[in-house]
Amino acid sequence: MKKLLCAAVAVYFLLPAAVAQQTSRPELRAAWVATVSNIDWPSFPTVYSEIQKAEFIKLLEMHKRNGMNALIVQIRPAADAFYPSPYEPWSQWLTGKQGLPPFPLYDPLRFMIEETHKRGMEFHAWMNPYRAVFNINGSSIAPTHITRIHPEWFLTYGDKKYFDPGNKEVQQYVTNVVKDVVKRYNIDAIHFDDYFYPYRIAGKEFPDDAKYRQYGNGMNKDDWRRSNTDSIIVMLSKAIKEINPKCQFGISPFGVWRNSDKDPRGSETKAGQTNYDDLYADILLWLQKGWIDYVAPQLYWEFGHKAAPFETLVDWWAKNTYGKNCYIGIGIYRAGSNEAWKDKTQLPRQIEKIRNTPAINGMIFYSSKIFEKNPNGWSDSLRLNYFATPAPTPAIR
């Protein structure tokens, strides 16, 4: 009995303000499940279907136990597929070799959706629009991969190959890939992350001069690049809603839209790269025009961060949602990485900040695997305190 009492006291101090932090109002509580490089699932490439299934069920049960009500699963990391696709080969991170199907043959995406829905959780299909070859020096590339069929559609930048965002055929192809998934699968959302134009590599310019000369139409290059990103977002938004109006389209951008020294509408931050100026993604425009249903900025910094304070950015995004749902991306993977993330109160304070900020409707944690380690006791905090009371996911706005 004494041991039980001590354990209860320990949990109490680990979980501040337990009763006050429970909620039943609509709130997204999600985790990203990254498949690229086997970050989260499967833990290693294997051709065997039963191993893949067992691992996913284990992962799913862990998140359900911790109180999550949605998973965001990466199903297209690099112009490949975690499902039988008429456009793209099986992913190397599923079976070990691009183009090699699982055995016995099954549909991993259909399986994951069904198992997630059985547990009352949403399934958001996470797709990377423009990354085509993850590493030109080591990636497995099938003979049927789109880079072999249409090599003229691609640009090499650093050690990766990307679809050329200025190519209209590329935009239609990516839209067709997304449409296929929306048509065939009972997903709750199509989800893109922060990779549109790639992050800048110091001293190297993205090699799209040829398309700019062809299609620039007198615009400066930055505006032209943004217009390219805008056009595919519009195309995708229309296509998704025409097929399934209930399917959401969500974007999880880099946490800083623009610094205030470049734009008075920007945040009081000093980010080295931003969505607008470097990734050519004008997230505010997409929200304002209603092209996307939700935004989930990746705020992987801590309170008081010198360049991008968590609290500053939560407040900024809350004021710039244009009436759409806004979910905050939390970098729980950073647990223990510096003094701020060794502090057991860092995550609880972030959750409290999110819940106490009007216009913020939930949170997404990156990434799934860190929860297996229960860093700083935070899995316990979610299960026993913050997510102890189930909550519905927010409705489309």
VOROSE-135920 format. One line per field, with one value per residue: x, y, z of N, C-alpha, C in turn; residue in one letter; residue number from 1. Coordinates in steps of 0.2 Angstrom, whole numbers. Layout:
BEGIN
nu [X/...] $
nv [Y/...] $
nw [Z/...] $
cau [X/...] $
cav [Y/...] $
caw [Z/...] $
cu [X/...] $
cv [Y/...] $
cw [Z/...] $
r [a/...] $
k [NUM/...] $
REM end
This chain:
BEGIN
nu [4/10/19/11/5/16/19/7/8/20/16/6/14/20/11/4/-10/-21/-35/-40/-34/-41/-52/-66/-70/-70/-55/-40/-29/-16/-3/11/16/30/36/47/64/61/58/47/37/37/47/58/63/53/47/37/20/13/22/23/9/7/16/11/-2/2/8/-3/-11/-4/-5/-18/-20/-14/-22/-24/-33/-32/-21/-7/-2/12/11/17/32/42/38/33/24/14/4/-6/-2/-8/1/13/28/29/35/52/55/45/46/60/65/62/47/45/32/23/22/11/2/-6/-16/-8/-12/-26/-28/-22/-31/-43/-40/-37/-49/-57/-54/-59/-53/-46/-39/-26/-20/-3/6/20/23/33/46/56/67/75/88/101/112/110/97/84/78/65/62/50/48/44/54/62/53/49/61/64/56/62/72/89/95/106/108/96/82/70/53/49/43/38/33/19/14/19/12/-1/1/5/-7/-16/-11/-15/-29/-32/-30/-39/-51/-51/-50/-55/-51/-48/-42/-31/-14/-1/16/30/37/39/45/62/71/84/100/116/125/120/109/92/89/80/80/78/64/59/63/55/41/40/34/37/37/45/57/55/41/36/39/31/19/18/17/6/-3/-4/-9/-22/-27/-26/-35/-48/-49/-49/-61/-71/-71/-73/-81/-81/-68/-54/-41/-26/-12/5/15/32/36/37/30/33/46/45/53/54/41/27/16/21/29/36/50/66/69/80/76/61/43/37/47/58/53/43/30/15/6/-3/-11/-17/-25/-33/-40/-47/-43/-37/-41/-36/-22/-6/6/23/29/43/51/56/49/53/64/77/77/64/52/41/29/27/25/13/4/4/0/-13/-19/-20/-28/-38/-51/-50/-47/-33/-19/-6/10/20/36/40/50/61/64/75/86/91/93/81/72/75/68/54/42/41/33/20/17/17/6/-4/-3/-7/-21/-26/-26/-37/-44/-35/-35/-30/-17/-2/10/27/39/30/38/45/37/37/47/43/47/53/42/31/22/14/9/0/-9/-14/-18/-19/-25/-34/-48/-59/-60/-69/-64/-61/-73/-74/-71] $
nv [-6/6/8/9/21/30/29/35/48/52/52/61/73/73/76/90/100/91/88/100/100/90/87/88/94/97/92/90/76/70/60/60/47/42/35/36/31/22/28/28/17/4/-4/-9/-13/-25/-40/-47/-48/-51/-47/-33/-29/-33/-25/-12/-13/-14/-1/7/3/8/22/24/20/30/41/47/53/53/48/52/46/43/39/41/43/47/48/35/21/16/7/-2/5/13/21/23/14/1/5/6/7/-1/-14/-16/-16/-6/-7/-20/-31/-33/-49/-62/-55/-40/-25/-12/1/1/-8/-2/10/4/-3/8/16/7/9/21/32/45/44/51/53/55/63/66/79/83/77/65/56/50/49/51/43/31/26/14/12/8/0/5/17/34/44/37/35/48/57/70/78/81/88/89/92/95/80/74/70/80/83/95/110/120/114/110/98/90/95/91/77/74/78/68/57/59/61/48/41/47/43/29/26/26/38/51/63/72/75/86/90/101/101/109/118/114/115/128/125/130/141/135/136/132/123/129/137/135/132/144/154/149/150/161/174/187/189/191/179/174/177/170/157/155/156/145/135/139/136/122/119/124/116/104/105/108/96/86/89/88/74/69/78/78/74/80/93/96/105/105/116/123/131/145/158/170/182/196/207/207/208/216/209/197/186/189/184/176/168/158/152/153/150/158/165/156/143/145/145/151/151/158/164/153/149/160/160/149/137/126/115/114/120/115/121/117/118/116/121/127/136/152/152/158/162/158/158/147/151/164/160/152/161/170/161/158/170/171/162/163/158/144/127/125/117/113/108/98/96/83/74/80/78/79/84/97/108/114/105/94/98/93/99/106/100/98/112/117/110/116/129/129/124/135/145/154/149/139/122/110/97/90/77/75/62/47/36/40/40/27/26/34/47/58/54/58/51/45/56/61/50/48/60/73/68/60/60/56/65/72/74/90/97/100/117] $
nw [0/4/-6/-17/-14/-14/-28/-33/-29/-35/-49/-48/-46/-58/-67/-69/-63/-65/-66/-71/-84/-92/-105/-115/-126/-144/-151/-160/-158/-162/-170/-180/-192/-198/-213/-221/-223/-213/-201/-192/-195/-206/-194/-199/-216/-223/-232/-228/-225/-213/-202/-205/-202/-189/-182/-185/-179/-166/-164/-166/-156/-145/-147/-146/-133/-127/-129/-141/-156/-169/-183/-193/-207/-217/-233/-246/-248/-257/-272/-272/-266/-252/-255/-267/-282/-297/-303/-296/-290/-277/-261/-256/-243/-237/-241/-244/-257/-270/-279/-276/-270/-255/-246/-240/-253/-250/-246/-239/-235/-235/-225/-214/-213/-210/-198/-190/-190/-184/-171/-168/-173/-183/-200/-208/-224/-227/-239/-249/-260/-270/-268/-276/-278/-264/-261/-272/-273/-266/-266/-269/-285/-295/-311/-316/-310/-310/-312/-321/-332/-336/-336/-339/-331/-319/-307/-300/-284/-272/-264/-269/-280/-287/-292/-305/-300/-308/-319/-329/-332/-322/-311/-315/-315/-301/-295/-301/-294/-281/-282/-286/-274/-265/-272/-270/-257/-240/-233/-221/-223/-234/-232/-232/-229/-225/-237/-251/-263/-261/-245/-244/-250/-244/-255/-266/-280/-283/-298/-309/-320/-333/-335/-329/-338/-348/-344/-335/-338/-336/-322/-307/-301/-288/-286/-296/-293/-281/-287/-294/-284/-278/-288/-289/-276/-277/-288/-282/-271/-277/-284/-274/-267/-276/-278/-265/-254/-240/-237/-230/-233/-228/-223/-216/-212/-212/-197/-197/-206/-211/-207/-196/-200/-213/-217/-211/-208/-203/-191/-175/-176/-180/-190/-200/-213/-222/-225/-235/-241/-244/-246/-254/-252/-249/-236/-229/-239/-244/-234/-232/-245/-243/-248/-242/-228/-215/-205/-199/-191/-189/-175/-167/-158/-141/-127/-126/-135/-144/-158/-163/-153/-145/-139/-145/-158/-157/-153/-165/-176/-171/-174/-187/-194/-202/-200/-201/-196/-184/-180/-169/-172/-162/-156/-150/-151/-148/-135/-121/-129/-126/-113/-111/-116/-108/-97/-88/-88/-100/-111/-105/-102/-115/-120/-112/-116/-129/-127/-120/-129/-140/-155/-158/-162/-158/-158/-165/-164/-167/-167/-170/-165/-154/-143/-138/-129/-119/-115/-102/-95/-102/-110/-101/-95/-105/-106/-93/-89/-98/-110/-105/-104/-117/-133/-147/-164/-172/-182/-200/-206] $
cau [0/14/22/6/4/21/18/2/11/25/12/3/18/22/5/1/-16/-24/-42/-41/-32/-45/-56/-71/-72/-67/-48/-36/-24/-13/4/14/19/35/39/53/70/59/58/42/34/39/54/63/59/52/42/32/14/11/26/20/3/8/19/6/-7/6/9/-10/-14/0/-7/-25/-20/-11/-27/-24/-39/-30/-14/-6/3/16/10/20/37/46/35/32/18/13/-2/-5/-4/-7/6/20/30/29/41/58/54/40/48/67/67/57/43/43/26/23/20/6/0/-12/-16/-7/-16/-33/-28/-21/-37/-48/-39/-37/-56/-60/-52/-63/-48/-46/-33/-24/-15/2/9/25/21/38/52/56/72/77/96/103/118/108/90/82/74/62/61/43/48/42/60/64/49/49/67/64/52/65/78/93/97/109/108/89/79/63/48/50/36/36/31/12/13/21/7/-6/3/4/-15/-19/-9/-19/-36/-33/-30/-46/-56/-51/-49/-60/-47/-51/-39/-25/-10/6/20/33/42/36/52/66/75/90/107/120/129/117/103/88/91/74/81/75/57/57/63/49/35/40/29/38/37/52/58/52/34/34/39/25/13/18/15/-2/-8/-5/-13/-29/-29/-28/-41/-53/-50/-51/-68/-75/-72/-76/-82/-79/-61/-50/-35/-22/-5/9/21/37/33/37/27/38/49/42/58/52/34/24/11/25/30/42/55/72/70/84/72/54/39/36/53/62/50/38/23/11/1/-9/-15/-21/-30/-38/-44/-51/-40/-35/-46/-33/-15/-3/13/28/33/47/55/54/47/59/69/80/75/58/49/35/23/26/22/7/-1/4/-4/-20/-22/-19/-31/-44/-57/-49/-44/-26/-16/1/15/24/42/41/56/67/65/82/91/94/91/74/69/75/63/48/36/41/27/14/16/15/-1/-8/-3/-12/-28/-28/-26/-42/-42/-30/-40/-27/-10/1/16/32/35/27/43/48/32/39/52/40/52/51/36/26/17/10/5/-5/-13/-17/-20/-21/-29/-38/-55/-59/-62/-70/-60/-64/-77/-72/-74] $
cav [0/12/8/12/28/34/30/39/55/53/53/68/79/73/78/96/102/85/89/106/99/86/91/84/98/94/93/85/74/66/58/58/41/43/29/37/29/18/32/25/11/-2/-2/-11/-15/-33/-42/-51/-44/-52/-43/-26/-29/-34/-19/-7/-14/-12/6/10/2/13/29/24/20/37/46/50/52/53/46/55/41/44/34/42/47/49/46/28/20/11/4/-4/11/12/26/22/7/-1/9/2/7/-6/-21/-17/-15/-2/-11/-27/-31/-38/-56/-63/-48/-36/-18/-10/7/-1/-12/4/14/0/-4/15/18/2/11/27/37/47/42/56/51/60/62/71/81/84/73/59/51/52/49/49/39/25/24/9/14/3/2/8/24/40/47/33/36/55/60/77/81/81/92/87/97/91/72/72/72/83/85/102/113/124/110/109/91/87/96/86/70/74/78/62/52/61/59/40/39/50/39/22/24/30/42/57/69/72/79/88/93/107/101/111/119/112/120/130/123/136/141/132/138/127/123/129/143/134/133/151/157/147/152/167/179/194/189/190/172/172/177/164/150/155/155/137/132/141/133/115/119/126/111/98/107/107/89/82/91/85/67/68/84/77/73/87/94/99/107/106/120/125/135/152/160/176/186/203/212/206/209/218/203/191/185/192/179/177/161/158/151/154/147/162/168/151/137/148/142/157/147/163/165/147/149/166/158/143/131/121/114/115/121/112/123/113/123/111/125/128/142/157/151/165/164/156/156/143/155/169/157/150/167/172/157/159/176/170/155/164/154/137/124/126/112/115/103/98/92/79/70/84/77/77/87/102/109/116/99/90/100/89/104/109/98/101/119/118/108/121/135/127/124/141/150/154/148/133/117/103/96/84/76/72/58/41/31/43/38/20/28/38/52/62/52/62/46/44/62/61/44/48/67/78/65/54/61/56/71/71/78/95/97/105/124] $
caw [0/4/-13/-21/-12/-17/-35/-35/-27/-41/-55/-47/-48/-65/-71/-65/-64/-69/-67/-75/-90/-95/-109/-120/-132/-150/-151/-163/-154/-167/-171/-187/-192/-204/-216/-225/-219/-208/-195/-187/-197/-202/-190/-204/-222/-224/-237/-225/-223/-206/-198/-206/-199/-182/-180/-186/-174/-159/-164/-166/-149/-141/-148/-144/-126/-125/-130/-148/-159/-176/-185/-199/-209/-223/-238/-252/-246/-263/-278/-271/-263/-247/-257/-274/-285/-304/-305/-293/-287/-270/-258/-253/-235/-235/-243/-245/-264/-273/-284/-273/-266/-249/-247/-246/-256/-247/-247/-232/-234/-234/-219/-209/-213/-207/-191/-187/-190/-179/-164/-167/-174/-190/-204/-213/-228/-228/-245/-251/-267/-275/-268/-280/-276/-257/-261/-278/-272/-263/-266/-274/-290/-299/-318/-317/-307/-314/-314/-327/-337/-338/-333/-341/-326/-313/-306/-295/-280/-267/-265/-270/-286/-286/-297/-306/-298/-313/-325/-328/-333/-316/-307/-316/-312/-294/-294/-302/-289/-275/-284/-285/-266/-263/-275/-269/-250/-235/-229/-218/-225/-238/-228/-235/-224/-227/-242/-258/-265/-255/-241/-248/-248/-245/-261/-272/-282/-286/-305/-312/-324/-340/-334/-328/-344/-353/-341/-331/-340/-334/-315/-304/-300/-282/-287/-301/-289/-277/-291/-296/-278/-277/-293/-287/-271/-280/-292/-278/-267/-281/-286/-268/-265/-281/-277/-258/-250/-233/-236/-228/-236/-223/-224/-210/-215/-207/-191/-198/-212/-213/-201/-196/-203/-220/-218/-205/-206/-201/-184/-171/-176/-184/-193/-206/-219/-220/-230/-240/-244/-246/-248/-259/-249/-246/-232/-227/-245/-245/-229/-234/-250/-242/-252/-237/-222/-209/-205/-193/-192/-185/-170/-164/-153/-135/-124/-125/-140/-146/-165/-164/-147/-146/-137/-150/-164/-156/-154/-171/-180/-169/-176/-194/-196/-207/-198/-202/-190/-183/-175/-167/-172/-156/-157/-144/-153/-145/-128/-119/-133/-123/-106/-111/-118/-102/-92/-88/-88/-106/-115/-101/-103/-122/-121/-109/-120/-135/-125/-118/-135/-144/-163/-159/-161/-156/-158/-168/-161/-171/-172/-167/-162/-147/-138/-136/-124/-114/-113/-97/-92/-106/-113/-95/-94/-110/-105/-87/-88/-103/-115/-101/-107/-125/-137/-154/-168/-174/-189/-205/-205] $
cu [4/17/17/5/10/21/13/4/16/21/8/7/21/17/2/-6/-21/-31/-43/-39/-36/-50/-60/-73/-68/-60/-44/-30/-21/-5/6/18/24/37/46/59/68/59/54/39/36/46/60/60/59/46/36/26/13/15/24/14/3/11/15/1/-4/6/2/-12/-10/-3/-14/-25/-18/-16/-28/-31/-38/-23/-13/0/6/15/13/26/42/44/35/26/18/6/-1/-7/-3/-2/13/21/29/36/46/58/49/43/56/69/61/53/42/37/27/20/17/4/-6/-11/-14/-11/-23/-33/-27/-27/-42/-47/-39/-45/-59/-59/-55/-58/-48/-39/-32/-19/-9/6/14/25/27/45/51/61/75/85/98/109/116/101/89/77/71/62/55/43/47/48/63/60/49/55/67/60/55/71/82/95/100/110/101/87/72/59/50/43/34/33/23/10/14/15/1/-5/2/-3/-18/-17/-14/-26/-37/-34/-37/-52/-57/-51/-53/-55/-51/-48/-33/-20/-3/10/24/37/38/43/56/69/82/96/112/125/126/110/99/88/84/74/77/67/55/58/57/42/35/36/30/38/44/52/54/44/32/34/33/19/12/15/8/-6/-9/-10/-21/-31/-31/-34/-47/-54/-52/-58/-73/-76/-75/-76/-80/-72/-57/-44/-31/-15/-1/15/26/34/33/35/32/40/46/47/57/45/30/18/15/26/36/47/61/74/75/81/65/50/38/42/58/59/44/31/20/5/-5/-14/-20/-27/-36/-43/-48/-49/-38/-40/-42/-25/-12/4/17/32/37/52/52/52/54/65/71/77/67/54/42/29/22/22/15/2/-1/-1/-11/-23/-22/-22/-36/-50/-56/-46/-36/-24/-9/5/20/30/44/48/62/68/72/87/94/91/83/70/70/71/56/42/36/34/21/12/14/8/-6/-9/-8/-19/-30/-28/-32/-40/-37/-35/-37/-20/-8/8/21/37/33/32/45/43/34/44/49/45/49/44/30/20/12/6/-1/-11/-17/-20/-23/-26/-34/-45/-55/-62/-64/-65/-64/-68/-73/-75/-73] $
cv [6/13/11/19/33/35/35/47/57/55/60/74/79/76/84/97/97/86/94/105/94/90/86/88/95/97/88/83/68/65/57/52/41/36/30/35/25/21/29/18/10/-1/-4/-13/-23/-34/-45/-47/-45/-48/-35/-25/-29/-27/-13/-7/-12/-4/9/9/7/20/29/24/27/42/49/49/52/51/49/51/43/38/35/46/50/46/38/27/14/7/2/2/10/17/25/16/7/3/4/2/2/-13/-22/-15/-11/-6/-18/-27/-35/-45/-59/-56/-46/-29/-14/-3/5/-4/-6/8/10/-1/3/17/13/5/18/33/39/45/48/53/56/58/68/73/80/80/67/54/54/53/46/44/32/22/19/12/9/5/6/15/29/44/43/34/43/59/68/81/83/85/89/92/94/84/70/74/75/84/93/105/117/120/108/102/87/89/92/79/69/74/72/56/53/59/51/38/41/45/32/21/29/34/48/64/67/77/80/91/99/107/103/112/117/117/122/127/129/136/138/134/133/128/123/135/141/135/140/155/156/150/158/172/186/195/189/182/170/172/171/158/150/154/148/133/133/137/126/114/120/119/105/99/105/99/84/83/88/78/66/74/84/75/80/87/99/100/108/110/121/130/142/154/165/179/193/208/212/208/211/213/197/191/188/187/181/171/162/157/151/151/151/164/162/144/138/145/148/154/152/164/159/146/154/164/152/136/125/121/115/116/118/114/119/118/119/115/125/135/146/156/157/167/163/154/152/147/160/166/155/155/170/168/158/165/176/164/156/160/146/134/124/121/113/108/103/94/88/75/73/82/75/80/93/103/111/109/93/92/96/93/107/106/99/108/121/116/114/128/134/127/131/147/149/153/142/127/110/103/90/83/72/69/52/37/34/41/31/21/31/43/57/60/55/57/45/50/63/56/45/55/71/74/59/54/61/63/69/76/84/94/102/111/127] $
cw [0/-3/-18/-20/-15/-24/-37/-34/-33/-47/-54/-48/-55/-69/-68/-67/-68/-71/-72/-83/-95/-99/-113/-126/-138/-150/-155/-159/-158/-167/-178/-187/-199/-206/-219/-220/-213/-201/-190/-189/-204/-199/-195/-210/-222/-229/-234/-222/-215/-201/-199/-202/-192/-179/-180/-180/-167/-159/-163/-159/-144/-141/-145/-136/-123/-126/-137/-151/-167/-177/-192/-202/-216/-228/-245/-250/-252/-269/-278/-267/-257/-248/-264/-278/-293/-307/-302/-290/-279/-267/-255/-246/-233/-236/-243/-252/-267/-279/-281/-269/-260/-250/-240/-247/-252/-248/-240/-231/-232/-227/-213/-208/-209/-200/-187/-185/-184/-172/-163/-169/-182/-193/-209/-217/-230/-234/-247/-258/-272/-274/-272/-279/-269/-257/-267/-278/-269/-263/-271/-278/-295/-307/-320/-314/-311/-316/-320/-333/-340/-334/-334/-336/-320/-313/-300/-291/-274/-269/-267/-277/-284/-292/-298/-305/-303/-319/-324/-329/-326/-311/-308/-314/-305/-292/-295/-297/-283/-277/-284/-278/-264/-265/-272/-261/-245/-230/-226/-220/-230/-234/-232/-229/-227/-233/-249/-262/-259/-251/-245/-245/-249/-251/-267/-274/-285/-294/-309/-317/-331/-340/-333/-334/-349/-350/-336/-332/-337/-326/-313/-302/-293/-283/-291/-297/-284/-281/-293/-290/-277/-282/-292/-281/-273/-284/-287/-274/-271/-283/-280/-266/-270/-280/-270/-254/-243/-232/-235/-232/-231/-225/-217/-212/-210/-203/-193/-205/-215/-207/-202/-200/-210/-222/-212/-203/-203/-193/-181/-170/-180/-187/-199/-213/-217/-226/-236/-244/-247/-249/-253/-258/-246/-242/-231/-233/-246/-240/-230/-240/-249/-246/-248/-231/-216/-210/-199/-193/-187/-181/-165/-159/-146/-133/-124/-130/-143/-153/-166/-158/-148/-144/-142/-156/-163/-157/-161/-176/-178/-172/-184/-197/-202/-206/-199/-196/-190/-178/-175/-168/-167/-158/-151/-145/-150/-138/-126/-123/-131/-116/-106/-112/-113/-97/-93/-89/-95/-110/-111/-103/-111/-123/-118/-113/-126/-133/-123/-123/-139/-152/-164/-157/-160/-158/-162/-166/-166/-167/-167/-162/-155/-142/-135/-130/-118/-111/-107/-94/-96/-109/-107/-94/-99/-108/-98/-85/-94/-108/-111/-103/-114/-127/-144/-158/-171/-181/-194/-205/-212] $
r [m/k/k/l/l/c/a/a/v/a/v/y/f/l/l/p/a/a/v/a/q/q/t/s/r/p/e/l/r/a/a/w/v/a/t/v/s/n/i/d/w/p/s/f/p/t/v/y/s/e/i/q/k/a/e/f/i/k/l/l/e/m/h/k/r/n/g/m/n/a/l/i/v/q/i/r/p/a/a/d/a/f/y/p/s/p/y/e/p/w/s/q/w/l/t/g/k/q/g/l/p/p/f/p/l/y/d/p/l/r/f/m/i/e/e/t/h/k/r/g/m/e/f/h/a/w/m/n/p/y/r/a/v/f/n/i/n/g/s/s/i/a/p/t/h/i/t/r/i/h/p/e/w/f/l/t/y/g/d/k/k/y/f/d/p/g/n/k/e/v/q/q/y/v/t/n/v/v/k/d/v/v/k/r/y/n/i/d/a/i/h/f/d/d/y/f/y/p/y/r/i/a/g/k/e/f/p/d/d/a/k/y/r/q/y/g/n/g/m/n/k/d/d/w/r/r/s/n/t/d/s/i/i/v/m/l/s/k/a/i/k/e/i/n/p/k/c/q/f/g/i/s/p/f/g/v/w/r/n/s/d/k/d/p/r/g/s/e/t/k/a/g/q/t/n/y/d/d/l/y/a/d/i/l/l/w/l/q/k/g/w/i/d/y/v/a/p/q/l/y/w/e/f/g/h/k/a/a/p/f/e/t/l/v/d/w/w/a/k/n/t/y/g/k/n/c/y/i/g/i/g/i/y/r/a/g/s/n/e/a/w/k/d/k/t/q/l/p/r/q/i/e/k/i/r/n/t/p/a/i/n/g/m/i/f/y/s/s/k/i/f/e/k/n/p/n/g/w/s/d/s/l/r/l/n/y/f/a/t/p/a/p/t/p/a/i/r] $
k [1/2/3/4/5/6/7/8/9/10/11/12/13/14/15/16/17/18/19/20/21/22/23/24/25/26/27/28/29/30/31/32/33/34/35/36/37/38/39/40/41/42/43/44/45/46/47/48/49/50/51/52/53/54/55/56/57/58/59/60/61/62/63/64/65/66/67/68/69/70/71/72/73/74/75/76/77/78/79/80/81/82/83/84/85/86/87/88/89/90/91/92/93/94/95/96/97/98/99/100/101/102/103/104/105/106/107/108/109/110/111/112/113/114/115/116/117/118/119/120/121/122/123/124/125/126/127/128/129/130/131/132/133/134/135/136/137/138/139/140/141/142/143/144/145/146/147/148/149/150/151/152/153/154/155/156/157/158/159/160/161/162/163/164/165/166/167/168/169/170/171/172/173/174/175/176/177/178/179/180/181/182/183/184/185/186/187/188/189/190/191/192/193/194/195/196/197/198/199/200/201/202/203/204/205/206/207/208/209/210/211/212/213/214/215/216/217/218/219/220/221/222/223/224/225/226/227/228/229/230/231/232/233/234/235/236/237/238/239/240/241/242/243/244/245/246/247/248/249/250/251/252/253/254/255/256/257/258/259/260/261/262/263/264/265/266/267/268/269/270/271/272/273/274/275/276/277/278/279/280/281/282/283/284/285/286/287/288/289/290/291/292/293/294/295/296/297/298/299/300/301/302/303/304/305/306/307/308/309/310/311/312/313/314/315/316/317/318/319/320/321/322/323/324/325/326/327/328/329/330/331/332/333/334/335/336/337/338/339/340/341/342/343/344/345/346/347/348/349/350/351/352/353/354/355/356/357/358/359/360/361/362/363/364/365/366/367/368/369/370/371/372/373/374/375/376/377/378/379/380/381/382/383/384/385/386/387/388/389/390/391/392/393/394/395/396/397] $
REM end
